[in-house]
Amino acid sequence: MAKGDDVLNQFEKAKKEEIRTDGRKLKVGIIGTGWIAESHIQSYQRMPDVEVVALADLIPGKAEAFAKEWGVEGCRFYPDHLSMLEAEELDAVSVCTYNMTHAVCTIDALNHGVNVLLEKPMCVTTEEAVEIIRAEKKSGKVLSIGFQPRFDPNMQQIKKICEAGVLGEIYYIQTGGGRRRGIPNSTFIEKRTAGIGALGDIGCYSLDMVLNAIGYPKPLTVTGYTSDFFGKSLEYSLPENACRFDVDDFAAAFIRLEGDIILDFRVAWAMHVDTPGDTIIFGKKAALRIPSTDCWNGTVGGPMTIYHDVAGQRVETVLPIIENRGMGLFDRKIRSFLDAIKNGGTAPVPSSQILYNQAIIDHIVKSAALKKEVEVVIPEI
């Protein structure tokens, strides 16, 4: 299997779908040429109205090697994002750097009048998220956050079920996910680059799945817990990784949301079980069970079930998996961003929502450090 196929298989392979354009090509730059940038470049290469003209990376020669590997011709290379932004007239950039530099790269791009597709997690702290949104508002540019599961029809079905009132008033949600053994390597496992571990890598996905479904209510308080047992253990990690591992490999939290909704959350890179549990959305009329996945690949883990009563009888309605037709999820993420730029539309995954996602993650970390419940504090924007 080719390296590119291995990357894109995690987001569902793209299928041919006609893209209508006005003939105008958008000039795009990519900041950071690591693993996730591989999916971005392949998706951009499938878009007839995009020209990738610039690549920036802090590691000497990395951007040039990336361009050669993926057949990017005629682009220019830069040793950092600022030099690229100052030298190029770009329509958009993908920010594909490690978490700790998401905020500075995004803010600088917006301040230079460039539209931004920012990979998840949005950043590391609540304060960084607020500064990003301030720059976005000042610039008037499109900023979309990289949550491709939003474009899966099964994920969209969850939102439709909640919005249609099928479940009635929602009062409690349990959600999470993870891997029995799935600690990544590279910049993911150190605070100086990642800032956060499993919380930012896959926890943000499970939070977005349920929060988006119920309209992203504001988080009020968080009681959080984090651990790093597996990442630091020589029994489960290579010595060269265990000695530098200093982020979370497991996290759990009890979150109170506006509307008197409780969110019970847990996520893991490693654990002694195959799943920390399915997602269940409890409503006063019905409940929805969403099977977990062994790795966040963009969809649900199997047919969903609605538990409800009909004429006094307990009934279970199984919802068949909806096949994603046309573009793959990653291509839909890229395409929706490009269309918002060209058509003057709004961000497909708006920062105003993901601010709450980021605030929950940040306050889980803060609560875990203090070993007590904390109020979610979001500065004025």
N, C-alpha and C positions, 0 to 999 in steps of 0.2 A: 504493500500500500504506500502511495506517495505521501510525503510529509504534509502536503496541503490537504489531502483527503482526510488524514488523521485529525487535523485541526477542525475542519468543517463538519466532520461526522458528528461532533458534539453539539452542533447547532442545527442539524438536519441538512442534508445535501440540497443544493439549489436545483430547481427544475427550470426549464425554459419558460419564460413568460415575456410577452411583448412589452417593451417600454417605449412609450411615445414621448418624444422630446421636441423641443422647438429649435433644435440645431445649435443652441448655445452650449458651450462646454464650460463646466465649472472647474476652476483651478484649485486643486486640493493638495494640502501638505499633510504629512503624517509625523507626529512628534512621538518619538520612541519606536524603535523597530524590533521589539521583542516578540514573544509568542503571539499575543493577541493581535498585533499588527499584521500578522500573516493572514488572518481572516479578513481584516479591513482591506488590505491591498487586493486580495482575490475578489472581494465583493465589488470594490471600485473598478476593477478591470472588467467586470461584467456590465458595468453601466456605460452606455454609449455616450452619455453627456458629461463624462468626467475625464479630466486629465490630471494624473498625479504628477506634480511638477517639482516637489521638494520633499526631502526626508531629513529629519534631524535626530541625532543620537549623541549622547555624551561619550560613548565608547568609540575611540578612533577606529575607523574602517568598518564599523558595524553597519552603518546605513548603506555604504557602498556594497558590502557583501549581501545585504538584504535585497538591494535593487538587482543585483546579478542573479540571485537565486530565483526571484519572482519575475524576471524578465521586464523590469521597469526601465524603459529607455528614455534618454534625454532629460532626466530629472537632475536637480542640483542637490548638493549635500551640505549639511551644516552641523557644526559641533555642538549646538545647543538651540533651543527653541527661539530664544530672543533674536539671535542673528538671522534665523530664517524669517521670522516675522518682520524684521526691519528691512530685509533685502527683497522680499517677495511681495507681489500683489495677489493675495490669495482670497478665494471666495470662502473657503472652509478648511478646517483642520480636524483630524482625528487625534485626540489625546490618548495615547496608548502607553504612557509611562507607568512606573510603579506608583502606588497609592500616595506616597508622601509628597509627590510633585504634581498631583492632579490639580490642586488648587492654583499654584503659581502659574503653571502652563496655561490653564484655562483663563484665568484672569488676564494674563498678558495678551493672549490671543483676542479676547473680547475688547480689551483696551486698544488694540490695533485695528478694530473694526472687522474682525473675522468671525464667521459663524463657527460653532464648535460642536462636535460630537464627542462627548466625554465618556470614556469607558467607566463601567462600574468598578468598585463603589465610587460614589460621587467624589468623596475625599476621605478624610480621617476624622475630623472633628466637626462639631456643630458650627463653631465659629468660622471655620474654613468655608463651609457650605453657605453661610450667610454672606461672606465676602464675595464668593462666586456669584451669588444672585444679585448683589449690589452692582457688580461689574456688568452683569447681563442686562439689568434694567437701564443702566447708564448708556450702554452701547446700542441697545435696540436690536441686537442681533439674535439669531436663533441659537439656543443652547439646548441640546437634547442629551439625555443620559442613556447609556448603553444597556438597556434591559430588553434584549430580543425576545424573551418569553412572552412579553406583552402581545406579540404578533401571532402567537400560536392560537388556533381556533378553540382549542380545549380550555386554555386560559381565559379567553374571551367569553367562553360559555359560563365559566364560574362567575364572572362579573355580571353577565346577563341574568343569571339565576338570582343573585343577590339583589340586583336593581329591580327585578320584576316582582319582588316581594314573595317569592315562592317559599322562602324560609321564615317569613314573618320578621318580627323584630329580632335582630341578632344581638346576643348578649355575651357569648363566649366563643373564643377561637383557639384551637391548639394547632400549632404549625411548626415546621422545622425541616430538617433533612440532614443528609450527610453520608459519609462513607465509612465502612468498617475499617478500611485502611486506604487512605487517600491524601496523605500530606504531600503537598507539592514541594518544589525545590526553589532554587534561584532566589529572586528578591521577595518571594512570598513569605519567608519564614523569619525575617528580621524586622524589628521595629524601625530601624533607621531608613528602610525602604518601603516596607508595607504598612507600618503603623499598627495595623490590626490583621488578624489571621483569618480563621474560618468565618468569623463574623462578617468581614468585608468581602471575602472571596465568594462564598455561597449563601451566607446568612441573609445578605441584602436581597437575594432572589426570593427566598421564601417569605420574607417580610413584604416584598412588593406584590407577590401573588395575592395575599389576603387583604392587604391594605388598599390596593387598587380596586379590588372587588367590592369593598364596602365604602369607597369614596374618600379614602385617606383621611380619617378623622385625626385630630391633633392628639399626640401622646401627652399624658399628664404626669405620670410617675412611672418609675422603673425600679424593680428590684432585680439586680443582675448578678450572674456568677460566670467566671471564666476559669479555665484550667489549661495546663500545657504538659500534662503527664506523658503523653505519647511522643510528642515532638522532641522532648529532652531525654527520652529513654533510649539507651543503646540497644535495648531489646527490639525496638521498633524503627529506629532511625539510624542512618549511617553516622559514624563518629564525626565526620566533617560537617554534618548537618545538625546533629544533636548539640554540639558545642556552641553553635550560633543561634539556635532556636530560641526566640524570646517573644513570641506572639501567642495568641490563643489557638488551641486546636479543638476546644470545645467551649460552648457558651450556652447559657440558659437564662431565661428572664420571665418575669411576671410583669406585664405592662398594662397600665390602666389608660384607656382611650376616652376621648370625648364621646358622649352618648351612652355612658355607663357600659362600655364594652371592655371585656377582659381578654388580653392576648397572652397566651401561654406558649412560649417559644423556646426551641432548642436547636442547636446546629453543631455538627462535628466533622472534623477531618479524619478522626480515628476514634473507634469505640469498640467494645466487646459485644456488639449486636449488629444486625444487618440494617436496622433503621431505628431512629428514635421515635417513630410513630407516624401514622398518616396525618394529613391535615384534616381537621373536622371543624366545620363552621356550624355552630349551634344556634338555631333560631326558635322562636316560640311556636312556630307552626310546623317546622321541619328542620332536619339537619342534613348537611352535605358532607360526605366523606370523599376525600381526594387522595388516592393511593400515592405513597411516597415513591421517590426514585432513588436509585443507588448513587446517582451523580446528577447534578443539575444540568440536564441536556436540553432544556427549553420547553418541555411539555410535562404532562402528568404521567404517573407511573402505571396507569391502567384505567379501565372504565370507572367512572365516578358513580356514586350511589346517593340518591335522595331517600331519606327515611322520613315517612310521614304517615298520617292516619287518613283513611277513607271510610266513611260511614262507620266509624268506631273500630275499624280493623287496621292493624299495623301493616303497612305496605312498604316495600322497597322497590324503588324505580331505578333501574340501572341505565346509565347514559353511555352509549357506545362511544368509543374513541372516534373523534372527528379527524379525518385525514387532512393534512395540510397540503393543499394543491397549489401549484405554481411555484413562486419563489420560496427558497428556504428562509428560515426565520432571520438569519443574519443579514441576508440580502434585503429583507423587508425593513429591517432596522435602518440600513444604509439608505434605501430608497425613500423611506418616509422622511428622513432628514433632508435629503437632497430636494425632494418635492416641496418641503416647507420653505426652503431657501428660495427656490425658483418661483413659487406661487405666493410668496408673502404670507405663508401660513404660520400656525403656532407650532411649538415644539411637540413632537409626537410623545415624548416622555418628559414632561415639564419639570424643571428644577423645583418649582413650588411644592410638588408632591414629594420628590425624593429628599427634600430638606427634612421632612418628618422621618423618613427611612433612616437618614444619616443621624438624626438626633437620637433616635432609639438606640442605634448601634453605639454611638458615643456615650450615651448615658448608661448603657449596660456596662461598658468599661469603667465608667466613673463609679457606679454603684458597687461593682465587684471590688474595686480598690478600697472603697470605704466600708464595705461589708454591711451596707444598709440601704434602705429605699431612698431614692433621690427624686426630687422634682425635676421635670424636664424644663430646662430654661433655654429659650430661643431668643437671641437678641433681636431688636427691632431692625427691620430692613428698610 
